[in-house]
Amino acid sequence: MFRVLVLDSTKSRHHYWHPSVPLRTNHRETAMTDLVVRRLLVDMEAPIARHWCAGDAFRTALFNALSMSFPVGEQFFIDSVRDGFKALPPETQERFRAEVQGFVGQEATHRRLHGLYNAHLDKLGLANDWEPRARERLKMMEGVDVRHWLAITAANEHFTAIFADWMLHNADLLGDRDPRLKTLWLWHSAEESEHKSTAFDLYQALGGSHEWRVTWFRRVTLIFLTDTLRQTVSNLRQDGTLWRWSTWKSAASYLFGRRGLIRQTFKPWREYLQRDFHPNQQDSSASRRWLVEHSDQFAPVGR
């Protein structure tokens, strides 16, 4: 979820690792994750309602905005992890091989389903302005050290993980008007929580520094919030609900209320800045619980 694809064009390309900096392989051992690729059993052919998320214009616009960023975003993360894996020494690759395959499979499935989702948004007349901006930024990443790609991916995966955990604990806010999309978002959240450490561990294995990890996290935060706001506002404007009092009341409650997204995710967001941070320090029990309790909603691939 929370897909950014950023490069600060005001920064010189020379602010990267020098090619002479060797890859470190004496990183600490991390537990590899068994990532299962799942085929979600939902019908994405049926049309999507104008306000599918609990009849709420703001919530619908926000989730639609996030979905618009996913196809190009997921591909970037797949490419980052694949290239990072290839840059590892052979003896280290074996530790990551199964996890990387699972990561790629999960993200590719997310990309495909959100592509189908976004096709319905296009039919509703919602223009996707986020994706072309992201594609332009991607052009600026060509030839850049893969550790920067992984730092960006790890930052996004942290956003995704904390949003996913919040979503799984507040699933009722999705409403029940479209059970398909509710299942889609919760399944996506559960899987994002599962693979939240893959890019981070690859970054560490390749000798990525704390300083660059935090630098990219701050850039990702700024640009992600800006892009999310721009696309959400655009969706509301195209929907004709931007200037309704009910829209802004919903936004205030959903973001800053007692169970608000920003209010409840600020602390775990900030933890990423700690030098000794690791994604697995944050609880994933909600993800595991949802996957067990809703196993009838998907079929494992290749098992």
C-alpha positions in Angstrom: 0.0 0.0 0.0 1.5 3.6 0.5 3.5 3.5 -2.7 5.7 6.6 -3.3 8.5 6.2 -5.9 10.5 9.3 -5.0 13.7 11.1 -5.9 14.3 14.6 -4.7 15.2 16.3 -8.0 16.6 19.2 -6.1 19.5 17.0 -4.9 22.5 16.3 -7.0 23.0 12.7 -8.3 26.5 12.9 -6.8 25.0 12.5 -3.3 25.2 8.7 -3.6 27.5 6.0 -2.4 30.8 6.1 -4.1 31.3 3.0 -6.3 34.5 2.2 -4.3 32.5 1.6 -1.1 32.5 -2.3 -0.7 29.4 -4.3 0.1 29.5 -5.6 3.6 28.4 -9.1 4.2 29.0 -9.3 8.0 25.5 -8.0 8.7 23.6 -9.5 11.6 21.6 -12.6 10.9 17.9 -12.1 10.5 15.2 -14.7 10.5 13.9 -15.4 6.9 10.2 -15.2 6.4 8.1 -17.9 4.8 6.1 -15.9 2.3 3.1 -17.6 0.8 1.7 -16.4 -2.6 -2.1 -16.4 -2.4 -4.7 -16.1 -5.1 -7.5 -14.0 -3.7 -10.9 -15.4 -4.4 -12.8 -12.3 -5.3 -14.6 -11.2 -8.5 -13.0 -7.9 -9.7 -15.1 -7.8 -12.9 -18.2 -6.3 -11.3 -18.4 -2.4 -11.2 -17.3 -0.4 -8.2 -19.8 1.9 -6.5 -19.2 5.6 -6.5 -18.9 5.7 -2.6 -18.1 2.0 -1.9 -16.3 2.6 1.4 -19.2 2.8 4.0 -20.9 5.4 1.7 -18.2 7.9 2.8 -16.9 10.2 0.1 -13.6 11.0 1.8 -12.7 7.4 2.8 -13.5 6.2 -0.7 -11.4 9.0 -2.3 -8.4 8.2 0.0 -8.5 4.4 -0.7 -8.9 5.0 -4.4 -6.0 7.4 -4.4 -3.7 4.8 -2.8 -4.8 2.1 -5.2 -3.9 4.4 -8.1 -0.3 4.4 -7.0 0.0 0.6 -6.6 0.7 -0.9 -10.1 3.7 1.3 -10.8 4.7 1.2 -7.2 4.6 -2.5 -6.7 6.7 -3.0 -9.9 9.4 -0.6 -8.5 9.5 -2.6 -5.3 9.8 -5.9 -7.2 12.6 -4.5 -9.3 14.4 -3.1 -6.2 14.3 -6.4 -4.4 15.2 -8.5 -7.4 18.2 -6.3 -8.2 19.2 -6.1 -4.5 19.1 -9.9 -4.4 21.3 -10.2 -7.5 23.9 -7.8 -5.9 24.4 -10.2 -2.9 27.3 -12.6 -2.8 26.3 -16.1 -3.8 26.6 -17.4 -0.2 24.3 -14.8 1.0 21.8 -15.1 -1.8 20.8 -18.6 -0.6 19.5 -17.2 2.7 17.2 -14.8 0.8 16.2 -16.8 -2.2 12.8 -18.2 -1.0 11.8 -15.0 0.7 12.6 -12.9 -2.3 10.5 -15.2 -4.5 7.6 -14.9 -2.1 7.9 -11.2 -1.9 7.9 -10.9 -5.7 4.9 -13.2 -6.0 2.9 -11.3 -3.4 3.6 -7.9 -4.8 2.9 -9.1 -8.4 -0.5 -10.3 -7.3 -1.2 -7.0 -5.5 -0.2 -5.1 -8.7 -2.5 -7.2 -10.9 -5.6 -6.9 -8.7 -5.2 -3.2 -8.2 -4.8 -2.8 -11.9 -8.3 -4.3 -12.2 -9.6 -2.1 -9.4 -8.1 1.0 -11.1 -9.8 0.1 -14.4 -13.1 0.6 -12.6 -12.0 3.9 -11.2 -11.2 5.0 -14.8 -14.7 4.1 -15.8 -16.0 6.3 -13.0 -14.1 9.2 -14.6 -11.4 9.5 -12.0 -8.1 10.6 -13.5 -5.0 9.0 -12.1 -2.4 11.8 -11.8 -0.2 10.0 -9.3 1.0 7.3 -11.6 2.5 9.6 -14.3 4.3 11.6 -11.6 5.8 8.4 -10.2 6.9 7.3 -13.6 8.8 10.5 -14.2 10.6 10.1 -10.9 11.5 6.6 -11.9 13.5 7.9 -14.9 15.7 9.8 -12.4 16.5 6.5 -10.6 18.2 4.9 -13.6 21.8 4.0 -12.9 21.5 4.7 -9.2 23.1 2.4 -6.6 20.6 -0.4 -5.8 20.9 0.4 -2.1 19.0 3.7 -2.8 16.3 1.7 -4.5 16.1 -0.6 -1.5 16.1 2.3 1.0 13.1 3.8 -0.8 11.4 0.5 -0.9 12.1 -0.2 2.8 10.7 3.2 3.7 7.5 2.5 1.7 7.2 -0.9 3.2 7.3 0.7 6.7 4.5 3.0 5.7 2.6 0.0 4.4 3.2 -2.1 7.5 2.0 0.5 10.0 -1.0 1.4 7.8 -1.8 -2.4 7.4 -1.7 -3.0 11.1 -4.0 0.0 11.7 -6.3 -1.2 9.0 -6.6 -4.7 10.4 -7.4 -3.3 13.8 -10.0 -0.9 12.4 -11.6 -3.0 9.6 -15.1 -1.8 10.4 -14.2 1.6 9.0 -14.2 0.0 5.5 -17.9 -0.7 5.9 -19.8 -3.5 4.3 -21.2 -2.0 1.1 -18.6 -3.9 -1.0 -17.4 -7.0 0.7 -15.0 -7.7 -2.3 -13.1 -4.5 -1.7 -13.1 -4.9 2.0 -11.5 -8.3 1.6 -9.1 -7.0 -1.0 -7.8 -4.2 1.3 -7.5 -6.5 4.4 -5.8 -9.3 2.5 -3.4 -6.8 1.0 -2.8 -5.4 4.5 -2.1 -8.8 5.9 0.4 -9.7 3.2 2.2 -6.3 3.4 2.7 -6.9 7.1 4.1 -10.4 6.3 6.9 -9.1 4.0 7.6 -5.8 5.7 11.2 -6.7 6.5 12.4 -8.1 3.1 13.7 -4.9 1.5 15.0 -3.7 4.8 17.1 -6.9 5.4 18.4 -6.7 1.8 19.4 -3.1 2.4 21.3 -4.1 5.5 22.9 -7.1 3.9 24.3 -4.8 1.2 25.8 -2.5 3.7 23.2 0.2 3.6 23.9 2.9 6.1 21.5 4.2 8.9 22.0 7.8 7.6 20.8 7.0 4.1 18.0 4.9 5.4 16.7 7.8 7.5 17.3 10.3 4.8 15.2 8.4 2.3 12.5 7.8 4.9 12.1 11.5 5.5 12.0 12.2 1.7 9.5 9.4 1.2 7.3 10.7 4.0 7.2 14.2 2.6 6.5 13.2 -1.0 4.1 10.4 -0.1 1.9 12.7 2.0 1.9 15.3 -0.7 1.0 12.8 -3.4 -1.7 11.2 -1.3 -3.3 14.6 -0.5 -3.1 15.7 -4.2 -4.7 12.6 -5.5 -7.4 12.4 -2.8 -8.4 16.0 -3.4 -8.4 15.4 -7.1 -10.7 12.4 -6.6 -13.1 14.4 -4.4 -13.1 17.3 -6.9 -14.0 15.0 -9.8 -16.6 13.4 -7.6 -18.2 16.7 -6.8 -17.8 16.3 -3.0 -14.7 18.3 -2.3 -16.4 21.2 -0.7 -19.1 19.4 1.3 -19.0 19.8 5.1 -19.5 16.1 5.5 -16.3 15.4 3.5 -14.1 17.5 5.7 -15.8 16.3 8.9 -15.1 12.7 7.8 -11.5 13.5 7.0 -10.9 15.1 10.4 -12.4 12.1 12.2 -10.7 9.4 10.0 -7.2 11.0 10.3 -7.1 12.6 13.7 -10.0 11.2 15.7 -9.8 8.8 18.6 -9.1 5.9 16.2 -7.6 8.2 13.6 -5.0 7.0 11.1 -2.4 9.7 11.7 -3.0 9.8 15.4 -2.5 6.1 15.9 0.4 5.5 13.4 2.7 8.4 14.4 4.5 6.5 17.1 5.3 3.5 14.9 6.2 5.8 12.1 8.8 7.6 14.3 10.3 4.3 15.4 11.9 3.9 12.0 14.3 6.7 12.8 15.9 4.7 15.6 19.4 3.4 14.8 18.6 -0.1 16.1 15.2 -0.3 14.4 14.1 -3.5 12.7 10.6 -4.0 11.1 10.1 -7.3 13.0 10.1 -5.3 16.3 6.6 -4.2 15.4 3.7 -6.6 16.1 2.3 -8.6 13.2 -0.2 -10.7 15.1 -3.2 -9.0 13.5 -1.9 -10.1 10.1 -1.4 -13.7 11.1 -4.8 -13.7 12.8 -6.6 -12.4 9.7 -5.0 -14.9 7.4 -6.0 -17.8 9.7 -9.5 -16.6 10.2 -10.1 -15.8 6.5 -8.3 -18.7 4.8 -11.5 -19.4 2.8 -11.0 -16.1 1.0 -7.8 -17.2 -0.9 -6.0 -20.2 -2.3 -2.2 -20.6 -1.8 -0.3 -20.8 -5.1 1.9 -23.7 -5.8 0.9 -25.7 -2.7 
